[in-house]
């Protein structure tokens, strides 16, 4: 049995290049703005900890 991930990272973006690999992409049908997207993604995240990272944030 696989353990759930320890961390979920939520990066809302619109009209941005898609990434592959271990990332899961959830598309909005329309541009729902960041707050709506974050709330939706919080419901589907599986990590024990959740980190929000916006397109204009520096890591």
RANORVEN-V782967 format. One record per backbone hydrogen bond with DSSP energy under -1.0 kcal/mol. NH is the residue of the N-H (numbers start at 1). CO is the residue of the C=O. E is the energy in kcal/mol with one decimal. If there is no record, write none. Layout:
NH/CO/E + NH/CO/E
This chain:
8/49/-2.7 + 10/51/-2.9 + 37/33/-1.9 + 38/34/-2.9 + 39/35/-2.2 + 40/36/-2.1 + 41/37/-2.7 + 42/38/-2.4 + 43/39/-1.3 + 44/40/-1.0 + 45/41/-1.4 + 49/6/-2.2 + 51/8/-2.9 + 53/10/-2.8 + 57/54/-1.9
